[in-house]
Amino acid sequence: EISNSPLQSLTLLNDGVFFEAAQALGGIIARQNEADEIRAPALFRRCLTRPPDTQERAMIVAFYRSQKQRFAAQELDAGVVAGASEGDLIERAAWTTVARALLNLDEAITKN
C-alpha cells in the first residue's frame, strides 16, 4: 500500500533527524572525487538500497545541478542547508538537497 500524506512529507523534510541525516549523506557524497553521474547512483543506493534506473539517475543529476546553480546564485543559503563541516559548501548543500528528496520518497519510508 503506497501512501504519503502532506503532513508526513513535511515532517520528513523538516525533522531534525532527517535533516542531519541528509547533511551527513550530502557531505559524504560531496567529498567523493567522482563525476556527478557516479555520485548520484551512490547516494541513491545508500538511501534506497538499490541502484537507480537510467531515468532516475538522469533526474537525480539534473536536480543536483539545478540546486547547485541556485546555491551558487545565492537564491538559497548554502550554509544553513549544508551545516558546518569541511569541504565545498555549495557542493555539500546541493547534495544535501538531493539526499533530503531521496529520503522523503515513499520507497525510503519504513512503514509498520
Secondary structure, DSSP 8 states (H G I E B T S, - for coil): -----HHHHHHHHH-HHHHHHHHHHHHHHHHS-S-HHHHHHHHHHHHHSS---HHHHHHHHHHHHHHHHHHHTTSS-HHHHH-S-SS-HHHHHHHHHHHHHHHTSGGG----
